Amino acid sequence: MEDTRLGAILLETRLVPEKRLRQCLEIQALTGGSRPLGQILVEQGVITPRALADLLKIQEARRRAQDPAFTPAPTSTSHGPNLLTAAIELGANDLMLSEGRAPAIRIGGAMRRIAEDPMAGPELWEFVRTQLGHDALERIAQRGALTRALQKTTPARGRITAFRHLDGLGVTIRIHPRELRSPAACGIDPALVEVVRGGRGLVIIAGERGCGVSETFATMLNEASAAPGRSVHVLDRCFEYPTARVGSMVTRRAIGTHTRRLDDALRAALREEPDAMFVGEVDAPSVQLVLHAAEHAGLVVACVRARSASEALLRILSLCPPHEQERARAVLAATCVAILGVQVVPLADASGLTVATELLRFDDTVRDIVRMGAVRRVSSLLRVDDAPCGHSMDVALVRLVAEGRTRVEDAFPLAADKSWFLDAVSESVSQQPVGSRG
């Protein structure tokens, strides 16, 4: 019996190399097997539309020979509502889509569905093509995932990530308001704002993914680039934030698009001697270049994935080779102005998120501690009332609870020293019911 599959016919006729056919079959599998293989072959330039028409005639003839009652299945062209617009109107922080599952949003840390019916594959594929480009599915098939900033026509800022998983295709969208928040709303100390606007040295933004690092980074960049006569270089993987069009000369380089690696972009930027450099997530190949830039350039603002200021310092040192760590401590002590840790916390009424910050100012005491390598002592310094070097994240969380802006049960999981946090909450919010203290 002759094989009626189009792929088998292609191999039989030797029109398509097996490697190219496998790639197209992988793209087809990504879309749940519903997109015709012939359409994918034409889109990929493997065969011409005329050749496809001839192959389909051969395929249909073989099927009819085996099953006279065969008739082609109808295709569906229905499309669902604009889920992204609905999520923005509801004030969502995240939109999550997946084949075979109901669309969901996250508001203030709580998830809820925005539709009861599971999302069909074709609807999600069309959504991905609309948001990420006509070649998005092919790129996801090759890489496994694809991340880009939301389109400028979208009534919000953010980034969209589409990825493969066991059940097919998934999409997560981080949503930010169209307008940037003010430095005060981001918890940025006024003295730190002045440094960003025209000072020198290293400023580190510390936080985990989804904790407000990108928004804080964007606000600092906006302040730095608003001043006239400065050259500002921005090196990041995804530009989901606006850049001031007046004032400074801002150069943006997307890692993975304009340059392969962050360290390559840093070397190029150092040769151009900008007044300020804004660096996305620091990695091992780039950490020593960031420290070098802090020594010899003007202002350097860099992001580090860490939960606190002390963890950020340890993270930077761990990225350096062992024989370079002593020098790295010396450079940090000499150049670092401050470390700002950020964390988002659900509002008490669950209507959105607020920001809690940890601030470490580099005074003489902190510099000596860093030089000696006793970095973990920083946490205890920050927990002292009215510490001259700043405040800890736990202090900020207690303050938010005392002000009634967030609930104890929402802040408790984010506290580093949970015992101290509960004791501090008990003192500052004595009227709080015992059951709500964690």
C-alpha positions in Angstrom: 0.0 0.0 0.0 1.4 3.4 -1.0 2.1 5.9 1.8 -0.3 8.9 1.5 1.6 11.2 3.9 3.0 14.3 2.2 6.3 13.9 3.9 6.7 10.4 2.6 5.8 11.5 -0.9 8.4 14.3 -0.7 11.2 11.8 0.4 10.0 9.4 -2.3 10.3 12.1 -5.0 13.6 13.5 -3.5 12.3 17.0 -3.9 13.2 17.9 -0.3 16.3 17.0 1.8 15.5 15.0 4.8 17.0 17.6 7.2 14.7 20.3 5.8 11.7 18.1 6.0 12.4 17.3 9.6 12.6 21.0 10.4 9.2 21.7 8.8 7.7 18.7 10.6 8.9 20.2 13.9 7.2 23.5 13.0 4.1 21.6 12.3 4.3 19.7 15.6 4.7 23.0 17.4 1.3 24.1 16.1 -0.4 20.9 17.2 -0.3 19.3 13.8 -3.1 21.5 12.5 -1.1 23.6 10.0 -0.7 21.8 6.7 2.8 20.6 6.0 2.6 21.9 2.5 1.9 25.5 3.7 4.9 25.3 6.0 7.1 24.0 3.1 6.1 26.9 0.9 6.6 29.5 3.7 10.0 28.1 4.4 10.9 28.3 0.7 11.5 24.6 0.5 9.2 24.1 -2.5 7.2 26.3 -4.8 3.4 26.7 -4.7 3.2 25.0 -8.0 5.2 22.0 -6.8 2.9 21.8 -3.7 -0.2 21.8 -5.9 1.2 18.9 -7.9 2.2 17.0 -4.7 -1.3 17.5 -3.2 -2.9 16.1 -6.4 -0.7 13.0 -6.0 -1.6 12.7 -2.3 -5.3 13.0 -3.0 -5.1 10.5 -5.8 -3.5 8.0 -3.5 -6.0 8.6 -0.7 -8.9 8.2 -3.1 -7.4 5.0 -4.3 -7.4 3.6 -0.8 -10.6 5.2 0.4 -13.1 6.4 -2.2 -15.2 8.1 0.5 -12.3 10.4 1.4 -13.2 14.2 1.6 -10.9 16.9 2.8 -11.6 18.2 6.3 -12.9 21.8 6.6 -10.6 24.4 8.2 -11.6 26.8 10.9 -10.8 30.5 10.5 -12.5 31.7 13.8 -10.6 34.1 16.0 -11.1 34.9 19.7 -11.2 38.4 21.4 -8.2 40.5 21.9 -7.1 39.1 25.2 -4.2 41.5 25.7 -6.5 44.5 25.5 -8.8 42.9 28.0 -6.0 42.2 30.4 -4.7 45.8 30.1 -8.2 47.2 30.8 -8.5 44.9 33.9 -5.2 46.3 35.2 -3.4 42.9 35.0 0.3 42.6 35.8 0.7 39.4 33.7 -1.3 37.6 31.0 -0.8 33.8 30.7 -2.0 31.8 27.7 -1.6 28.1 26.8 -3.1 25.7 24.4 -5.9 23.7 25.9 -6.2 26.0 29.0 -8.3 29.0 29.9 -6.6 32.3 29.6 -5.5 33.7 33.0 -4.2 37.0 34.4 -2.4 38.0 37.6 -3.4 41.1 39.5 -1.7 42.0 42.7 -0.1 38.5 42.9 -3.5 36.7 42.6 -4.4 34.7 39.5 -7.8 34.5 37.9 -9.3 33.4 34.7 -10.6 35.9 32.2 -12.4 33.2 30.1 -13.9 29.9 30.9 -13.3 28.0 27.6 -9.8 26.6 26.9 -7.8 28.4 24.3 -7.7 26.6 20.9 -4.3 26.1 19.2 -5.0 28.1 16.0 -6.2 31.1 18.1 -3.0 31.1 20.1 -0.8 30.7 17.0 -2.5 33.6 15.4 -2.1 35.7 18.6 1.7 34.9 18.6 2.1 35.8 14.9 0.3 39.1 15.5 2.4 40.0 18.5 5.8 38.5 17.6 5.8 38.6 13.8 4.9 36.3 11.0 8.0 34.2 11.5 7.5 33.7 15.2 6.4 30.1 15.2 9.4 29.1 13.0 11.8 30.9 15.4 10.2 29.2 18.4 10.6 25.8 16.6 14.3 26.5 16.2 15.1 28.1 19.6 12.4 26.7 21.9 11.3 30.2 23.0 11.2 33.8 21.8 11.0 37.0 23.8 10.3 40.5 22.4 9.0 43.8 23.7 5.3 44.5 23.1 4.5 46.4 19.9 4.4 50.2 20.2 0.8 50.2 19.1 -0.2 48.3 22.3 -1.7 50.5 25.0 0.8 49.4 27.5 4.5 48.5 27.8 6.0 45.1 28.5 7.5 42.0 27.0 6.0 38.8 25.6 7.6 35.4 25.7 6.3 32.5 23.7 7.7 29.0 24.4 7.2 25.3 23.7 6.0 23.0 26.5 4.6 19.5 26.8 1.1 20.5 25.7 2.1 22.7 22.8 2.6 26.5 22.9 2.6 28.8 25.9 2.7 32.6 26.2 3.5 34.8 29.1 3.2 38.6 28.9 4.5 41.0 31.5 2.5 44.3 31.4 3.6 47.7 32.5 1.7 51.0 32.4 2.4 53.1 29.3 3.9 55.9 31.4 7.0 55.4 33.6 6.6 55.8 37.3 8.3 58.6 39.1 11.5 57.9 41.1 9.6 58.4 44.3 7.0 55.8 43.2 9.8 53.3 42.5 11.3 53.9 45.9 14.5 55.6 44.6 16.2 57.8 47.2 16.4 61.5 46.1 20.2 61.4 46.7 20.5 58.4 44.4 18.4 60.3 41.7 21.0 63.1 41.8 23.8 60.6 41.3 22.0 59.1 38.3 21.4 62.5 36.8 25.0 63.6 36.8 27.2 61.7 39.1 29.9 59.1 38.8 30.4 55.6 40.1 28.6 52.2 40.2 24.9 51.9 41.0 23.6 48.3 41.3 19.9 47.3 41.0 19.3 44.0 42.8 16.2 41.9 42.4 14.8 38.6 41.1 12.8 38.2 37.9 9.4 39.7 38.1 10.3 41.9 41.1 10.3 45.3 39.4 13.9 45.5 38.3 13.1 46.4 34.7 10.8 49.3 35.8 13.4 50.7 38.2 16.1 50.4 35.5 13.8 52.2 33.1 13.1 55.0 35.6 16.8 55.6 36.3 17.6 55.6 32.6 14.9 58.2 32.0 16.4 60.4 34.7 19.9 60.0 33.3 19.0 60.6 29.7 16.9 63.6 30.3 19.9 65.8 31.1 21.3 67.6 28.0 24.8 67.0 26.6 25.4 63.5 27.8 26.2 60.3 26.0 24.3 57.3 27.4 24.8 53.7 26.2 22.1 51.1 27.1 23.0 47.4 26.8 20.1 45.0 27.4 18.4 42.0 25.9 14.9 43.4 25.6 13.9 47.0 25.4 10.4 47.0 27.0 10.8 50.6 28.2 10.8 54.0 26.5 13.9 56.1 26.2 13.9 59.9 26.4 14.1 61.5 22.9 15.4 64.8 24.2 18.4 65.7 26.3 21.1 63.1 26.0 22.3 61.1 23.0 21.1 57.6 23.9 22.5 54.5 22.1 20.8 51.2 22.6 22.3 47.8 21.8 20.2 44.7 22.0 22.2 41.7 23.2 21.6 38.8 20.7 20.5 41.2 17.9 23.0 44.0 17.6 25.8 42.1 19.3 26.2 38.5 20.2 27.3 38.9 23.8 27.1 41.4 26.6 30.9 41.5 27.1 31.4 42.3 23.4 29.0 45.2 23.7 30.7 46.4 26.8 34.1 46.5 25.1 32.7 48.5 22.2 31.0 50.9 24.5 34.2 51.4 26.6 36.0 52.4 23.4 33.4 55.1 22.8 33.7 56.5 26.3 30.1 57.4 27.1 29.1 59.5 30.1 26.8 56.8 31.4 26.3 53.1 30.8 23.2 51.1 31.6 23.8 47.4 31.7 21.1 44.7 31.8 21.7 41.5 33.8 25.4 41.1 34.5 26.9 37.7 33.7 30.3 36.0 34.3 32.0 37.1 31.0 30.9 40.7 31.6 31.4 41.3 35.3 35.0 42.4 35.2 34.3 44.8 32.3 31.5 46.3 34.4 33.9 46.9 37.2 36.5 48.3 34.8 33.9 50.7 33.5 33.0 51.8 37.0 36.7 52.6 37.5 37.3 54.5 34.3 34.0 55.6 32.9 31.4 58.0 34.3 28.2 56.4 35.7 27.5 52.7 35.4 24.1 51.3 36.4 23.9 47.5 36.3 21.3 44.9 37.3 22.1 41.8 39.3 19.8 38.9 40.1 19.8 38.8 43.9 17.3 39.2 46.7 19.3 41.7 48.8 22.3 44.0 48.8 24.5 41.5 50.5 23.5 38.7 48.0 24.1 41.1 45.1 27.7 41.7 46.3 28.2 37.9 46.8 26.8 37.3 43.3 29.2 39.8 41.7 32.2 38.3 43.5 31.1 34.7 42.7 31.1 35.6 39.0 34.7 36.7 39.2 37.6 34.1 39.0 38.9 33.3 42.5 42.2 35.0 41.9 40.4 38.2 40.9 38.0 38.4 43.8 40.2 40.5 46.1 40.7 43.1 43.4 36.9 43.0 42.7 36.2 43.8 46.4 38.6 46.7 46.2 37.0 48.1 43.0 33.5 47.7 44.5 34.6 49.5 47.7 36.1 52.3 45.7 33.5 52.9 43.1 30.1 51.6 44.3 27.8 54.4 45.3 24.7 52.4 46.3 22.8 49.1 45.8 19.1 49.4 45.5 17.1 46.2 46.0 13.6 46.1 44.7 10.6 43.8 45.4 7.0 44.1 44.4 4.3 43.4 47.0 0.5 43.0 46.5 -1.5 46.0 47.7 -3.8 45.3 50.6 -7.0 45.6 48.4 -5.4 43.3 45.7 -5.8 46.0 43.1 -2.2 45.9 42.0 1.4 46.0 43.3 3.5 48.4 45.3 7.3 48.5 45.5 9.4 47.7 48.6 13.1 48.7 48.4 16.3 47.9 50.2 19.0 50.7 50.1 22.7 50.2 50.8 24.7 53.4 50.7 28.4 53.0 50.5 29.8 55.0 53.5 33.2 54.4 55.1 31.9 51.5 57.3 30.4 49.6 54.3 33.5 50.2 52.2 35.7 48.7 54.9 33.4 45.7 55.3 33.5 45.1 51.5 37.3 45.4 51.4 37.7 42.8 54.2 35.3 40.4 52.5 32.8 40.4 55.4 29.9 41.1 53.0 27.3 39.2 55.0 27.6 41.8 57.8 25.8 44.2 55.6 22.4 42.7 56.4 22.8 43.3 60.1 23.9 46.9 59.5 20.8 47.7 57.5 18.5 46.3 60.1 19.6 49.0 62.7 17.0 51.7 63.2 17.9 54.9 61.2 21.1 53.3 59.9 23.2 55.9 58.1 24.0 53.4 55.4 20.4 52.7 54.4 17.6 50.2 55.3 16.9 46.6 54.7 14.0 45.0 52.7 12.5 43.7 55.9 12.3 47.3 57.3 10.6 48.4 54.1 8.1 45.5 54.4 7.3 46.4 58.0 6.7 50.0 57.0 4.3 49.0 54.2 2.3 46.8 56.7 2.2 49.5 59.3 0.9 52.0 56.7 -1.8 49.5 55.7 -0.6 49.4 52.1 0.0 45.6 52.2 -1.0 42.7 54.3 1.2 40.7 56.7 0.5 37.5 54.9 1.7 38.9 51.6 4.8 40.5 53.0 5.9 37.6 55.2 7.1 35.3 52.4 9.4 38.1 51.2 11.1 38.8 54.5 14.6 37.6 54.9 14.6 37.3 58.7 11.0 36.2 59.3 11.3 36.1 63.1 12.6 39.7 63.2 9.9 40.7 60.7 7.0 39.4 62.9 8.4 41.0 66.0 8.7 44.3 64.2 5.2 44.1 62.8 3.9 43.3 66.3 5.5 46.5 67.6 4.4 48.8 64.8 1.0 47.3 64.1 -0.2 46.3 67.5 -3.8 46.6 66.5 -3.3 43.9 63.8 -5.2 40.6 64.6 -2.9 37.8 65.7 -4.1 35.5 62.9 -2.9 37.9 60.2 0.7 38.0 61.4 1.7 34.9 59.5 
